[in-house]
Every structure is written in structure tokens, then in C-alpha cells.
């Protein structure tokens, strides 16, 4: 099969480069998935791809996920520049307490031991 290339640059809605974003490429007819991260210039590259239909999905903390679809043809270099929009951040913090078994919570009495000095 002939090879093609998918590449592009990621920016935010102000035009700033988005580095270290996760770019997921899925060949939609087979389900094959490949992941790369954008470099310091916001560039991603998927070389030596088979022809056919693909979905490109980009995610980065603090941004909405962006995706697009395309069909790669013989010898094609598809340049897919994407813009990420700022999204709401959702953060979950799980707190588990351990080691509080010696704490008396049923009695408010304060006590201490006085030494002989």
C-alpha cells in the first residue's frame, strides 16, 4: 500500500502554540490507533500511513477536545492545523484518612500526665 503523511500545528484561540498536547490518530475502518505529543513548536507528525479514512483527535488539560476527519490518498501529505479552545477544567480530589484510630471523638475530656518534676 502507498504511504501518506498527516501533520499539523496546534494553537489556542489566541494563536499561541500548544505544546505537549496528546494527538490521537485512528484509522476508522480498522480501529488502529496511534498517539503522539506535539513538540515545542506545537507540531505533530504521523509518517508512513496507509491510505484510507482517519480521525484526528487532540486533547490537552484546560482545553476542549478537538477532532477532525479526513481520507488520506496515495502519496498525500495532509496538513491539518487545529485550534484548541479553552475549556472548563474539572478536577477530582479523593481524600482518604487513615491513622486516626487513636483519636477519641466521643468524649471532650482533656487529660495529660504530669511528671514528678
CORBELWO-V730057 format. One record per pair of residues at least 24 apart in sequence whose C-alpha atoms are under 10 Angstrom apart, sorted by the first residue. I is the first residue (numbers start at 0). J is the second residue. D is the distance in whole Angstrom. If there is no record, write none. Layout:
I|J|D, I|J|D
//
This chain:
0|48|9, 0|49|6, 0|50|7, 0|73|8, 1|47|8, 1|48|8, 1|49|6, 1|50|7, 1|72|8, 1|73|5, 1|74|6, 1|75|9, 2|46|8, 2|47|5, 2|48|5, 2|49|5, 2|50|6, 2|71|9, 2|72|8, 2|73|6, 2|74|6, 2|75|8, 2|76|9, 3|45|9, 3|46|7, 3|47|6, 3|48|5, 3|49|6, 3|50|6, 3|51|10, 3|71|7, 3|72|7, 3|73|6, 3|74|5, 3|75|5, 3|76|6, 3|77|8, 4|44|7, 4|45|6, 4|46|5, 4|47|6, 4|48|6, 4|49|9, 4|50|9, 4|71|8, 4|72|9, 4|73|10, 4|74|8, 4|75|6, 4|76|5, 4|77|6, 4|78|8, 5|43|8, 5|44|6, 5|45|5, 5|46|7, 5|47|9, 5|48|8, 5|53|10, 5|55|9, 5|69|10, 5|71|8, 5|75|8, 5|76|6, 5|77|5, 5|78|6, 5|79|7, 6|42|7, 6|43|6, 6|44|4, 6|45|6, 6|46|8, 6|76|7, 6|77|6, 6|78|5, 6|79|6, 6|80|8, 7|37|9, 7|41|8, 7|42|6, 7|43|6, 7|44|7, 7|45|9, 7|76|10, 7|77|8, 7|78|5, 7|79|5, 7|80|5, 7|81|7, 8|37|8, 8|38|9, 8|40|8, 8|41|5, 8|42|4, 8|43|6, 8|44|9, 8|78|8, 8|79|7, 8|80|5, 8|81|6, 8|82|8, 9|37|8, 9|38|10, 9|40|8, 9|41|5, 9|42|6, 9|43|8, 9|57|9, 9|79|9, 9|80|6, 9|81|5, 9|82|6, 9|83|7, 10|40|9, 10|41|7, 10|42|9, 10|80|8, 10|81|7, 10|82|5, 10|83|6, 10|84|9, 11|62|8, 11|81|8, 11|82|5, 11|83|5, 11|84|6, 11|85|7, 12|81|10, 12|82|6, 12|83|6, 12|84|6, 12|85|8, 13|82|9, 13|83|9, 13|84|9, 13|85|10, 14|82|8, 14|83|10, 15|40|10, 15|41|9, 15|82|9, 15|83|10, 16|40|6, 16|41|5, 16|42|9, 16|82|9, 16|83|10, 17|41|5, 17|42|9, 17|59|8, 17|62|10, 17|81|10, 17|82|9, 17|83|8, 18|42|8, 18|43|9, 18|59|9, 19|43|10, 19|58|10, 19|59|8, 19|60|10, 20|57|7, 20|58|6, 20|59|5, 20|60|8, 20|62|10, 20|83|10, 21|56|8, 21|57|6, 21|58|5, 21|59|6, 21|60|10, 21|64|10, 22|55|7, 22|56|6, 22|57|5, 22|58|7, 22|59|9, 22|65|10, 22|66|9, 23|54|8, 23|55|6, 23|56|5, 23|57|6, 23|58|8, 23|66|9, 24|53|7, 24|54|6, 24|55|5, 24|56|6, 24|57|9, 24|66|10, 24|67|10, 24|68|10, 25|52|9, 25|53|6, 25|54|5, 25|55|7, 25|56|8, 25|68|9, 26|50|9, 26|51|7, 26|52|6, 26|53|4, 26|54|7, 26|55|9, 26|68|10, 26|69|10, 26|70|9, 26|71|10, 27|51|8, 27|52|6, 27|53|5, 27|54|7, 27|68|9, 27|69|10, 27|70|10, 28|52|7, 28|53|8, 29|53|10, 30|54|10, 41|80|10, 41|81|10, 42|80|9, 43|78|10, 43|79|9, 43|80|9, 44|78|9, 44|79|10, 45|76|10, 45|77|10, 46|76|9, 47|74|9, 47|76|10, 48|72|10, 48|73|10, 48|74|9, 48|75|10, 48|76|10, 49|73|8, 49|74|9, 50|74|8, 50|75|9, 55|79|9, 55|81|10, 56|81|10, 57|81|8, 57|82|9, 57|83|8, 58|83|8, 59|83|9, 59|85|10, 59|86|10, 60|85|9, 60|86|9, 60|87|9, 60|88|7, 60|89|9, 61|85|6, 61|86|6, 61|87|6, 61|88|5, 61|89|9, 62|86|4, 62|87|7, 62|88|8, 63|87|8, 63|88|9
//
